[in-house]
Amino acid sequence: MAANFSDEDFARQLQAQFDAESALTLQNDLKNTANRTTSSNFVSDSDSDVTLDPELEQERLSCSIEGKNTSKTPHYVSNSDSDVTLSPNNADWESVSKNMSFNSNNTSKKSLEHSASSSEKIKYNKRQRVELEVKRRCSKTHEISDSEEETEYLRKPEKKSKDLKTPSISYSKDGESSKNSHKVFIRESDTNTHKEDSYHRNTVKTQSSQQQSLVHNSIQHKDNSLQKRSNSADEKRDSSTPSSLKRKHTLIIDKETSTNKKESPVCQYGSKCYRKNPSHREEFQHPVDDNDEQRPSTSSTSRPPAKKMKTGGSPVARGPMTPSRNFNDGQPLSFFLTKVHGIDNKYNRSCTMDVKDILSADMGNLVASCQFNYMFEIPWLMKQYPEQFRSKPLLLVHGFKGPNKASLEAEGSAYSNIRFCQARLDMPYGTHHTKMMFLLYDNGMRVVIHTSNMIERDWFQKTQGMWISPLFPKLPKPSNTQGESPTGFKRDLLEYVGAYQAYQLKDWKDHISCHDMSSARVFIVGSCPGRHAGDRKSRFGHMRLRRLLHDHGPEKELVKTWPVIGQYSSVGTLGPSKETWLSTEWFQSLATVRGTSSVPLMTIPLQLIFPTKDNVRTSLEGYPAGGSIPYSIHVARKQPYLHTFLNRWKSDGRGRSRAMPHIKTYGRSSPSGKELAWFLVTSANLSKAAWGAMEKKGSQLMIRSYELGVLFIPKFFEKKGIFKTSSDVDSIDGVFPLPYDLPVTPYSKADKPWIWDIAYKELPDTNGNMWCPPGS
């Protein structure tokens, strides 16, 4: 901006002529200026068509310095080395902006006219003084660009919106950024022309461009003599300005630029601060320890590196959460809940998988699959497979007979790749309730044991659970004994599949034999219909669980006062008294400890979790959710003793208190709920048909239904005696992720268990509906 020549005498002459008599002329000029055509372009694109009055400029600079520390009138520093942009006086906007504006094109024209006669110099400079005063009061904060490239950058936003607001960063005297660093001053009274042109016209070119243009200007002598004095004021200003303010790029700065560290206090926790709130990180400094190179920097000009999510921990932004990565993050427990629609997304990130995630190509290149289940919706199921896998061989194992079987097979006839296997159900009232997947890949095999029917509503707004096996690699040659795990997983899986005695499953038995399953860390706990005596009595049902706890369960002294937890979604006929089955043979199996099943049951609390009527009414689905929680009034009236053991369904920590449970789980937890001796996720509800009942004085176990689950015991996960547990989604890192809150919440006096075959007309559900089942 500085000229290569000057005229000190001429400048002093102009200054001497600004005496007391100029006041009248100043007032007249203000009136004339108010009547001009409105224009908001106070800094022209041309290089030298504005003549600056040095005294006014010095006054403006000093006013800006005095007001810098206030948020109302910050001054703005451009990215060029020495240009200072001044903000408007907000207090004067309302009164001045209505009547005063300045047109820089008119200024340029009049500058040429006045330069022709020296007698009009005083009048011209008085006018310039008035117009610059108007500009100071009425102008918006303008941008100063270093180059034509930056000017083009400033012009881009107008293509998107006429009302685009340009954020600016304000600095205080010591070079620290102000808290109001993104204030943008926009007047509603500005015309559309100003909104469109502000990015074009509010720029001043670099010093080299100005000097080159001054050579060709007819009034350069007059302008530059005044510019010299103005530049001397700028240089004086720069001499006191910290070097940190001299920037070399455009003023358009990313809004991420935060408060300078010098201004921010140091957080009392320093680099070990656990808080993730961005506003806390901006408000306080978090210095990095010398020996902690991995801690993210709190620099205002850089983002902290993305954090890595630990096993079972809360996810963070590390790129897209693919199914395989989500699966790997859940290891080694590999226990997941299904994703629930209608809850906060944070509850669907950690330790959750959807059916599409399980079947996705990201989990492996599928060759064939087998689905064991109670209910199927075949068209919906086929849509869950990726398109490239929908023609792969699929075997559906079910327990339907008669019309239900015919209907299922008719539904599947539209798909040439689907075959069916009917499970034998020789016992009355038995069902095929097992829920399992076999997934064969070109490089291995995976087993999934879960609690969801293969129907859409079971994967939508219900709480469901699953265990997903590691990828079992192929063996060099088939073997029933090679590739066995410490838990006997391969042996027990072959035994369970063999119990179906179905030729359709022969190929899958061969696939199991061909794979190394030594990485499995869970035990299989299954139920098969029949009367099992002798050694077979302890292979299925609750007697299978009793044997496993006897061999690998917790120490008696450790858990002698720990409650047994049972959580389920259906209740069968348990007998006329609790001693018939519930608190004797079944409870004794679940209370078994290492080395003995003879424990004093009276000292062990039994806590059963089952939804109340209001749990269902206020759920995401409302009353229809109760259609998957069958407990009939006929059965409930026969066993009122059961209600004394009941506790509410509550899953605040996992965000699923309103997602009704179809999951079934059993375990032994500490009274505080922070520790777990063992945990079972299974398809088995609270019924004799699922768990089995002893007959002939305990010599045989009678089971009616197919069920399947997996048992987690701490020592097989390298845990010493117990699992640490939590149901809080923010603190399930490295612990067992429970699906519900512990300790349990007992029923209140007003709570009633959900009964699915009576009417509820007193209060509507979440969706405004009543519950009126047939025959009620």
C-alpha positions in Angstrom: 0.0 0.0 0.0 2.9 2.4 0.6 3.8 4.7 -2.4 7.2 5.2 -3.8 7.0 9.0 -3.6 5.5 11.6 -1.3 4.6 15.3 -0.9 4.9 16.2 2.8 4.3 19.9 2.1 1.1 19.1 0.3 -0.1 16.9 3.1 0.6 19.5 5.8 -1.2 22.1 3.7 -4.3 19.9 3.6 -4.1 19.3 7.3 -3.9 23.0 8.1 -7.0 23.8 6.2 -9.2 21.6 8.4 -10.1 24.4 10.7 -13.3 25.3 12.6 -15.0 26.7 9.5 -15.2 23.2 8.0 -17.9 22.2 10.5 -20.7 23.8 8.5 -19.5 22.2 5.3 -19.3 18.9 7.0 -22.9 19.0 8.1 -24.0 19.9 4.5 -22.0 17.1 3.1 -23.6 14.7 5.6 -27.1 15.7 4.4 -26.1 15.3 0.7 -24.5 12.0 1.4 -27.7 10.7 3.0 -29.7 11.3 -0.2 -27.4 9.3 -2.4 -28.4 5.9 -3.9 -27.8 3.1 -1.4 -24.7 1.0 -2.0 -22.7 -1.1 0.5 -19.5 -1.5 -1.4 -17.2 0.5 0.8 -13.9 -0.9 -0.6 -13.6 -0.9 -4.3 -12.1 -3.6 -6.5 -10.0 -1.0 -8.2 -6.6 -0.3 -6.7 -6.6 3.4 -5.9 -10.0 5.1 -6.2 -10.4 5.7 -2.5 -8.4 8.5 -0.9 -7.8 8.0 2.8 -7.6 10.9 5.2 -4.6 10.1 7.5 -6.1 11.7 10.6 -9.4 9.8 10.2 -7.6 6.6 9.6 -5.4 7.1 12.7 -8.6 7.8 14.7 -10.2 4.6 13.5 -7.2 2.5 14.3 -7.0 3.9 17.8 -10.7 3.3 18.4 -10.4 -0.3 17.2 -7.5 -1.0 19.5 -9.4 0.4 22.5 -12.4 -1.8 21.7 -10.6 -5.0 20.8 -11.1 -6.8 24.0 -14.9 -6.5 23.9 -17.1 -9.0 22.0 -19.3 -6.3 20.6 -16.7 -4.5 18.5 -13.9 -6.9 17.7 -11.4 -5.9 15.0 -10.5 -8.4 12.3 -7.1 -9.3 11.1 -6.6 -10.4 7.5 -4.3 -13.1 6.3 -2.1 -10.5 4.7 0.9 -9.4 6.7 -0.1 -5.8 7.6 -3.7 -5.0 6.6 -6.2 -4.4 9.4 -9.9 -4.7 8.8 -12.1 -2.7 11.0 -15.5 -3.8 12.2 -18.6 -1.6 12.2 -19.8 0.3 15.3 -22.8 -1.8 16.2 -24.3 1.0 18.3 -24.6 3.2 15.3 -26.2 0.7 12.9 -29.8 1.4 13.6 -29.6 5.2 13.3 -27.0 5.5 10.5 -27.8 2.6 8.2 -31.2 3.8 7.4 -30.0 7.2 5.9 -26.3 6.9 5.0 -24.4 4.8 2.4 -21.5 5.3 0.2 -20.9 4.5 -3.5 -17.3 3.8 -4.3 -17.8 4.3 -8.1 -19.1 7.8 -7.5 -16.1 8.4 -5.3 -13.7 7.4 -8.1 -15.4 9.7 -10.6 -15.4 12.7 -8.3 -11.8 12.1 -7.4 -10.9 12.7 -11.0 -13.0 15.9 -11.2 -11.4 17.4 -8.1 -7.9 16.6 -9.2 -8.3 19.1 -12.1 -8.3 22.1 -9.8 -6.2 22.8 -6.8 -8.8 25.2 -5.5 -11.2 22.3 -4.8 -8.7 20.2 -2.9 -10.0 21.2 0.5 -13.6 20.6 -0.4 -12.8 17.2 -1.9 -10.9 16.0 1.2 -13.7 17.3 3.4 -16.1 15.2 1.4 -13.7 12.2 1.6 -13.6 12.6 5.4 -17.4 12.6 5.6 -17.8 9.6 3.4 -15.2 7.6 5.3 -17.0 8.4 8.5 -20.2 7.1 7.0 -18.3 4.0 5.8 -17.0 3.4 9.3 -20.4 3.5 10.8 -22.4 1.6 8.2 -20.1 -0.8 6.5 -20.0 -4.5 7.2 -16.8 -6.2 8.1 -14.9 -6.5 4.8 -12.4 -9.1 3.7 -8.8 -8.4 2.7 -7.4 -10.8 0.1 -3.8 -11.5 -0.6 -4.2 -12.6 -4.2 -6.6 -12.9 -7.0 -6.9 -16.6 -6.2 -8.1 -15.8 -2.7 -10.6 -13.3 -4.2 -12.0 -16.1 -6.3 -12.3 -18.2 -3.2 -14.3 -15.5 -1.5 -16.6 -15.3 -4.5 -17.6 -19.0 -4.5 -20.1 -18.9 -1.6 -22.4 -16.5 -3.4 -23.3 -19.2 -5.9 -24.8 -21.3 -3.1 -26.7 -18.6 -1.3 -27.3 -14.9 -1.4 -27.5 -14.8 2.4 -24.2 -16.6 3.0 -22.4 -15.3 6.1 -18.7 -15.2 6.2 -17.2 -16.2 9.6 -14.3 -14.2 10.8 -11.7 -14.7 13.6 -11.1 -11.9 16.0 -7.9 -11.4 18.0 -7.1 -9.5 21.1 -3.9 -7.5 21.7 -1.8 -10.3 22.7 -2.6 -12.4 19.7 -5.2 -14.7 21.4 -8.4 -15.4 19.6 -11.6 -14.1 21.1 -14.4 -16.3 22.4 -16.7 -14.7 19.9 -14.5 -15.8 17.0 -17.3 -16.6 14.7 -19.6 -13.6 15.0 -20.9 -12.4 11.7 -22.5 -9.0 11.3 -25.4 -8.9 8.9 -27.9 -6.1 8.6 -31.4 -7.0 7.6 -31.8 -3.6 5.9 -29.0 -4.5 3.4 -30.3 -4.8 -0.1 -30.1 -8.0 -2.2 -27.5 -6.2 -4.4 -25.2 -5.9 -1.4 -25.8 -9.5 -0.5 -24.8 -10.6 -4.0 -21.8 -8.3 -4.4 -20.3 -8.2 -1.0 -17.9 -11.0 -1.8 -16.9 -9.4 -5.1 -16.3 -5.8 -3.9 -15.1 -6.1 -0.3 -11.5 -7.0 -1.1 -8.4 -4.9 -1.4 -5.5 -6.2 -3.5 -1.9 -6.6 -2.4 0.7 -3.9 -2.1 2.3 -4.8 -5.4 -1.0 -4.6 -7.2 -1.8 -1.2 -5.7 1.6 0.3 -6.5 1.3 -0.9 -10.1 -2.1 0.7 -10.4 -1.0 4.0 -8.8 1.4 4.6 -11.7 -1.5 4.9 -14.1 -3.8 7.0 -12.0 -4.2 10.7 -12.8 -4.3 11.7 -9.1 -1.6 9.5 -7.7 0.4 12.5 -6.3 -2.5 13.6 -4.1 -3.6 10.1 -3.1 -0.1 8.8 -2.3 0.8 11.7 -0.2 -2.1 10.9 2.1 -1.5 7.2 1.8 2.0 7.6 3.1 0.7 9.0 6.3 -1.9 6.3 6.5 0.7 3.6 5.9 2.9 5.2 8.6 0.0 4.6 11.0 -0.3 1.0 9.7 3.4 0.5 10.2 3.2 1.8 13.7 0.3 -0.5 14.3 2.3 -3.5 13.0 5.2 -2.7 15.1 3.1 -3.4 18.2 1.3 -6.4 16.7 2.6 -9.9 17.6 4.0 -11.8 14.7 1.4 -14.5 15.3 -1.1 -12.1 13.8 0.7 -11.8 10.5 -0.9 -14.4 8.4 -0.3 -15.4 4.8 -3.5 -16.9 3.7 -7.2 -16.0 3.3 -9.3 -14.7 6.2 -11.7 -17.5 5.6 -10.7 -19.8 8.4 -12.3 -23.1 9.3 -14.6 -22.9 12.2 -12.7 -25.6 13.9 -10.0 -23.0 15.0 -10.5 -22.9 18.7 -9.3 -20.6 21.6 -5.6 -20.2 21.8 -4.0 -22.4 24.5 -2.5 -19.4 26.3 -6.0 -18.1 27.1 -7.4 -21.4 28.2 -6.9 -22.7 31.8 -5.3 -26.1 32.2 -7.7 -29.0 33.0 -7.0 -30.4 36.4 -6.7 -33.9 35.0 -4.3 -32.9 32.2 -3.7 -35.5 29.5 -5.5 -38.2 31.6 -8.8 -36.4 31.4 -11.6 -38.8 30.6 -14.1 -36.3 29.3 -14.9 -36.4 25.6 -17.2 -33.4 25.4 -15.8 -31.1 22.6 -16.7 -27.9 24.5 -14.7 -29.1 27.5 -11.7 -29.7 25.2 -12.0 -26.2 23.8 -12.5 -24.6 27.2 -9.5 -26.2 28.9 -6.0 -27.2 27.9 -5.0 -30.9 28.1 -1.1 -31.0 27.8 0.3 -34.2 26.5 2.7 -36.1 28.8 6.2 -36.7 27.5 5.8 -40.4 27.9 2.3 -40.5 26.5 2.8 -40.0 22.8 -0.5 -41.6 21.9 -2.6 -39.0 23.6 -4.4 -36.7 21.2 -3.2 -33.1 21.0 -5.5 -30.3 22.2 -4.0 -27.8 19.6 -6.6 -25.4 18.3 -5.4 -26.0 14.7 -5.5 -29.8 14.6 -8.1 -32.5 15.3 -7.2 -35.3 17.8 -6.6 -38.6 16.1 -9.5 -41.1 16.1 -9.5 -43.4 19.0 -9.5 -47.1 18.8 -12.5 -49.0 20.2 -11.6 -51.7 22.7 -13.4 -55.0 23.0 -17.0 -54.4 23.9 -16.3 -50.7 24.3 -18.2 -47.6 23.1 -17.6 -47.1 19.4 -16.0 -43.9 18.0 -15.5 -42.6 14.5 -12.9 -44.9 13.0 -14.4 -45.1 9.6 -17.5 -47.1 8.7 -18.5 -49.8 11.3 -18.5 -52.9 9.1 -20.1 -56.2 10.3 -16.7 -57.9 10.5 -15.2 -55.1 12.5 -18.2 -55.0 14.8 -17.9 -58.7 15.3 -14.1 -58.5 16.0 -14.7 -55.8 18.6 -17.0 -58.1 20.4 -14.4 -60.8 20.9 -13.6 -63.0 22.8 -17.1 -63.3 24.4 -18.8 -62.9 21.0 -22.1 -62.3 22.8 -24.3 -59.8 21.0 -27.8 -58.2 21.1 -29.8 -57.5 18.0 -30.2 -54.0 16.9 -33.4 -52.2 17.8 -35.3 -49.7 15.7 -36.6 -46.6 17.6 -33.9 -46.2 20.2 -30.9 -43.9 20.3 -28.3 -45.1 17.8 -25.5 -45.3 20.4 -27.2 -48.4 21.9 -27.0 -50.1 18.5 -23.2 -49.7 18.1 -21.5 -51.8 20.9 -22.0 -55.5 21.0 -24.9 -55.6 18.6 -25.5 -57.4 15.3 -28.4 -57.5 12.8 -29.4 -60.5 10.7 -28.1 -58.7 7.6 -24.8 -58.2 9.4 -24.5 -61.9 10.2 -25.3 -62.9 6.6 -23.3 -60.1 4.9 -20.5 -60.8 2.4 -18.2 -58.9 4.8 -18.4 -61.9 7.2 -17.4 -64.3 4.4 -18.1 -65.6 1.0 -21.1 -67.8 1.6 -21.4 -71.2 -0.1 -24.4 -72.7 1.7 -26.4 -72.2 4.8 -28.8 -73.9 7.2 -31.4 -72.3 9.4 -32.9 -74.0 12.5 -36.0 -72.2 13.8 -39.5 -72.2 15.1 -41.1 -69.7 12.7 -40.1 -68.5 9.2 -41.1 -65.8 6.9 -39.3 -67.0 3.8 -39.7 -64.0 1.5 -38.4 -61.7 4.3 -35.6 -64.1 5.1 -34.4 -64.3 1.5 -34.1 -60.5 1.5 -31.8 -60.6 4.4 -29.2 -62.5 2.4 -27.0 -60.4 0.0 -28.2 -60.6 -3.5 -25.2 -62.7 -4.6 -26.1 -65.3 -2.0 -29.8 -65.7 -2.5 -29.4 -68.6 -5.0 -27.0 -70.5 -2.7 -28.3 -73.8 -1.1 -30.5 -73.1 2.0 -31.9 -75.8 4.3 -34.7 -74.8 6.7 -35.1 -77.0 9.7 -38.6 -76.7 11.3 -41.1 -78.6 13.5 -44.4 -77.9 11.6 -46.9 -80.6 10.8 -50.1 -80.8 8.7 -51.4 -77.5 7.3 -48.6 -75.4 8.8 -46.0 -77.6 7.1 -47.8 -77.4 3.8 -48.1 -73.6 4.0 -44.4 -73.3 4.8 -43.3 -75.5 1.9 -45.7 -73.7 -0.5 -44.1 -70.4 0.5 -40.6 -71.8 -0.2 -41.6 -73.3 -3.5 -40.9 -70.0 -5.2 -37.2 -70.5 -4.4 -35.4 -73.4 -6.2 -32.5 -73.3 -3.8 -34.5 -74.0 -0.6 -35.0 -77.4 0.9 -36.8 -78.4 4.1 -36.1 -80.7 7.1 -38.9 -81.5 9.5 -37.7 -82.2 13.0 -39.3 -85.2 14.7 -41.6 -84.3 17.5 -42.9 -87.5 19.1 -43.7 -86.0 22.5 -47.1 -84.2 22.8 -47.0 -80.4 23.2 -43.4 -80.3 22.1 -42.1 -77.8 19.6 -39.0 -77.2 17.5 -37.8 -74.1 19.4 -34.1 -74.2 18.5 -32.7 -71.2 16.8 -29.4 -71.8 15.1 -27.5 -71.0 11.8 -24.9 -73.0 10.0 -23.0 -70.7 7.6 -20.6 -72.5 5.2 -17.9 -70.3 3.5 -15.3 -71.0 0.9 -12.7 -70.7 3.6 -14.4 -72.1 6.7 -17.7 -72.4 8.7 -19.5 -70.4 11.3 -22.2 -71.3 13.9 -24.7 -68.8 15.3 -26.9 -69.7 18.2 -29.6 -67.1 18.9 -33.1 -66.4 20.3 -34.9 -64.8 17.3 -37.5 -66.4 15.0 -36.9 -65.8 11.3 -39.7 -63.3 11.1 -39.4 -59.6 10.6 -40.9 -58.4 13.9 -38.5 -60.5 15.9 -35.5 -58.5 14.5 -37.3 -55.1 14.7 -38.1 -53.8 18.1 -37.4 -56.7 20.5 -34.5 -57.5 22.7 -32.8 -60.6 21.4 -29.4 -62.3 22.0 -27.0 -64.3 20.1 -23.6 -66.0 20.2 -21.6 -65.9 16.9 -18.7 -68.4 16.6 -15.3 -67.5 15.3 -14.6 -68.6 11.7 -13.8 -72.3 12.0 -11.1 -73.2 9.4 -11.1 -76.4 7.4 -9.2 -79.4 8.5 -6.8 -81.2 6.2 -9.2 -84.2 6.4 -12.5 -84.9 8.1 -12.4 -85.9 11.7 -14.9 -86.1 14.6 -12.1 -85.7 17.2 -9.5 -83.4 15.5 -10.1 -79.7 15.9 -11.9 -80.1 19.3 -12.2 -77.2 21.7 -11.5 -77.3 25.5 -15.3 -77.1 26.0 -16.0 -80.1 23.8 -18.0 -77.9 21.4 -17.5 -80.0 18.3 -18.4 -83.3 20.0 -21.6 -81.8 21.6 -22.7 -80.1 18.4 -22.4 -83.4 16.4 -24.4 -85.1 19.1 -27.1 -82.5 19.1 -27.5 -82.6 15.2 -27.4 -86.4 15.3 -30.3 -86.4 17.7 -32.6 -85.2 14.8 -32.0 -88.4 13.0 -32.7 -86.6 9.7 -30.9 -87.6 6.5 -31.2 -84.0 5.3 -28.7 -83.0 8.0 -26.1 -85.6 7.0 -24.2 -83.1 4.8 -24.0 -80.6 7.6 -22.7 -83.3 10.0 -19.9 -83.9 7.4 -19.2 -80.1 7.3 -18.8 -80.0 11.1 -16.4 -82.9 10.9 -14.4 -81.1 8.3 -13.7 -78.0 10.4 -11.4 -77.1 13.2 -13.6 -75.8 16.1 -10.9 -75.6 18.7 -11.4 -71.8 19.0 -14.9 -72.2 20.5 -14.9 -71.2 24.2 -18.5 -71.9 25.1 -20.4 -75.0 26.1 -23.5 -76.3 24.3 -26.6 -76.7 26.4 -29.3 -78.4 24.4 -32.7 -80.1 24.8 -34.0 -82.9 22.6 -37.4 -84.6 22.9 -37.6 -87.9 24.6 -37.0 -89.7 27.8 -33.4 -89.8 28.6 -32.0 -92.3 31.1 -28.6 -93.4 32.3 -25.7 -91.4 30.9 -28.0 -89.6 28.4 -29.9 -88.0 31.3 -27.1 -85.6 31.9 -26.6 -84.7 28.2 -29.7 -82.5 27.8 -32.0 -80.1 29.6 -31.4 -78.7 33.1 -29.4 -81.9 33.9 -26.9 -80.9 31.3 -26.4 -77.5 33.0 -26.1 -79.2 36.4 -23.3 -81.4 35.1 -21.4 -78.6 33.6 -21.6 -76.4 36.7 -20.6 -79.4 38.8 -17.4 -79.8 36.7 -16.6 -76.2 35.9 -18.8 -74.0 38.0 -18.0 -71.5 40.8 -16.6 -72.3 44.2 -19.2 -72.8 46.8 -17.9 -70.3 49.3 -17.7 -67.6 46.6 -21.4 -67.8 45.6 -23.1 -69.1 48.6 -25.3 -65.9 48.9 -25.4 -65.0 45.2 -28.8 -65.1 43.6 -29.8 -67.2 40.7 -31.2 -65.1 37.8 -33.7 -66.4 35.3 -35.0 -64.2 32.5 -37.5 -65.5 29.9 -40.4 -64.6 27.6 -42.9 -67.4 28.2 -44.1 -69.4 31.1 -45.4 -73.0 31.1 -47.2 -75.1 33.6 -44.8 -75.6 36.5 -47.0 -77.5 38.9 -49.4 -76.6 41.8 -46.6 -75.6 44.2 -43.1 -74.3 43.9 -41.7 -77.5 45.4 -43.2 -79.5 42.5 -40.4 -78.5 40.0 -39.4 -74.8 40.2 -37.6 -74.6 43.6 -36.5 -78.2 43.7 -35.0 -80.0 40.7 -34.8 -77.0 38.4 -33.5 -74.6 41.0 -31.1 -77.2 42.3 -29.5 -77.5 38.8 -28.9 -73.8 38.5 -27.6 -73.5 42.0 -25.0 -76.2 41.6 -21.4 -75.3 42.4 -18.1 -77.0 41.6 -18.0 -80.5 43.1 -21.5 -80.7 44.4 -25.2 -80.0 43.6 -26.1 -80.5 47.3 -26.4 -76.9 48.4 -28.9 -75.3 50.9 -31.4 -73.8 48.5 -33.2 -71.8 51.2 -30.2 -69.4 51.5 -30.0 -68.7 47.8 -32.4 -66.1 46.3 -34.2 -66.9 43.1 -34.8 -63.8 41.0 -37.0 -64.2 37.9 -37.3 -61.4 35.3 -40.6 -61.1 33.4 -42.3 -58.1 31.9 -45.2 -56.4 33.7 -48.4 -55.3 32.1 -47.1 -51.7 32.0 -43.7 -52.8 30.6 -45.6 -54.1 27.6 -48.1 -51.2 27.4 -45.4 -48.6 27.3 -43.1 -50.5 25.0 -42.0 -49.5 21.5 -44.6 -51.9 20.0 -47.2 -51.3 22.6 -49.6 -54.1 23.4 -48.8 -56.2 20.3 -45.4 -56.9 21.8 -47.3 -59.1 24.3 -48.1 -61.4 21.5 -44.6 -62.8 21.8 -44.7 -63.1 25.6 -47.2 -65.9 26.1 -48.4 -66.4 29.6 -52.0 -67.4 29.8 -54.5 -66.6 32.5 -55.4 -70.3 32.8 -51.8 -71.2 33.7 -51.2 -68.1 35.9 -54.2 -69.0 38.1 -52.7 -72.4 38.8 -49.3 -71.1 40.1 -49.7 -67.8 42.0 -46.6 -68.6 43.9 -44.6 -67.7 40.9 -45.4 -64.0 41.3 -43.4 -63.8 44.5 -40.2 -64.4 42.5 -40.9 -61.9 39.7 -38.9 -58.7 38.8 -39.5 -56.0 36.2 -37.9 -55.9 32.8 -35.4 -53.0 32.9 -32.6 -52.3 30.5 -31.8 -48.6 30.8 -28.1 -49.2 30.4 -28.5 -50.9 27.0 -31.4 -48.6 26.0 -33.8 -51.5 25.8 -36.3 -51.0 28.6 -39.0 -50.4 26.0 -37.8 -53.2 23.7 -39.6 -56.2 25.1 -37.5 -59.2 25.7 -37.7 -62.3 23.5 -34.2 -63.2 24.8 -33.8 -66.0 27.4 -30.9 -65.9 29.8 -29.9 -67.5 33.1 -27.0 -66.9 35.4 -25.5 -66.5 38.9 -24.7 -62.9 39.8 -23.3 -61.2 42.9 -25.8 -59.2 45.0 -24.5 -55.9 43.6 -24.8 -57.2 40.0 -21.2 -56.3 39.2 -19.9 -59.9 39.0 -21.1 -63.0 37.3 -20.2 -66.7 38.0 -21.7 -68.0 34.8 -24.1 -67.0 32.1 -26.4 -68.9 29.7 -28.2 -67.5 26.6 -30.7 -70.0 25.2 -34.0 -70.5 23.4 -35.4 -72.3 26.5 -38.2 -70.5 28.4 -39.3 -71.3 31.9 -41.1 -74.6 31.3 -40.8 -78.3 31.9 -41.2 -78.9 28.2 -38.0 -76.9 27.5 -35.8 -77.9 30.5 -37.2 -81.4 31.2 -38.7 -82.9 34.3 -37.5 -85.9 36.2 -39.6 -89.1 36.1 -39.5 -92.5 37.9 -38.0 -91.2 41.0 -35.3 -89.3 39.2 -34.1 -92.2 37.0 -35.0 -90.4 33.7 -35.5 -86.9 32.3 -38.5 -86.3 30.0 -38.1 -83.4 27.5 -40.8 -82.4 25.0 -39.1 -79.7 22.8 -35.9 -78.9 20.9 -33.9 -76.1 22.6 -30.4 -74.8 22.3 -28.1 -72.4 24.1 -24.5 -71.7 25.0 -22.9 -71.4 28.5 -20.2 -68.9 29.3 -17.8 -69.9 32.2 -15.1 -67.5 33.2 -12.1 -69.8 33.3 -12.5 -70.6 29.6 -12.1 -66.8 28.8 -9.0 -66.5 31.0 -11.0 -65.0 33.8 -10.2 -65.9 37.4 -13.4 -67.3 38.9 -15.8 -64.6 37.8 -16.8 -62.2 35.0 -16.9 -58.5 35.7 -20.2 -57.2 34.3 -22.0 -54.1 33.3 -25.2 -53.2 31.4 -24.1 -49.6 30.8 -23.3 -49.2 27.1 -20.6 -46.6 28.1 -18.8 -49.0 30.4 -19.0 -52.5 28.9 -15.3 -52.3 27.8 -13.6 -55.5 28.8 -16.5 -56.8 30.9 -19.5 -59.1 30.2 -22.2 -57.0 28.5 -25.4 -57.8 30.3 -28.7 -57.4 28.4 -30.5 -55.9 31.4 -29.8 -53.9 34.5 -28.7 -55.5 37.7 -29.5 -55.6 40.6 -33.0 -56.5 39.6 -36.1 -54.3 40.3 -38.8 -56.2 42.2 -42.5 -55.9 41.3 -44.3 -53.2 43.2 -47.7 -53.9 44.8 -49.4 -52.4 41.7 -47.4 -54.4 39.2 -49.0 -57.4 37.5 -47.2 -59.9 35.2 -48.2 -59.6 31.6 -51.0 -62.0 30.7 -51.5 -62.3 27.0 -55.1 -63.6 26.7 -57.0 -61.1 28.8 -58.2 -57.6 27.7 -56.5 -54.4 28.7 -58.9 -51.5 28.1 -58.1 -49.2 31.1 -55.2 -47.4 29.4 -54.1 -47.2 25.8 -50.6 -48.3 24.8 -47.8 -46.3 23.2 -49.7 -46.2 19.9 -53.1 -45.4 21.4 -54.4 -48.9 21.2 -56.3 -51.2 23.6 -55.7 -54.9 23.9 -58.7 -57.1 23.1 -57.6 -60.7 22.3 -60.1 -63.2 20.9 -62.4 -64.7 23.5 -61.5 -62.1 26.1 
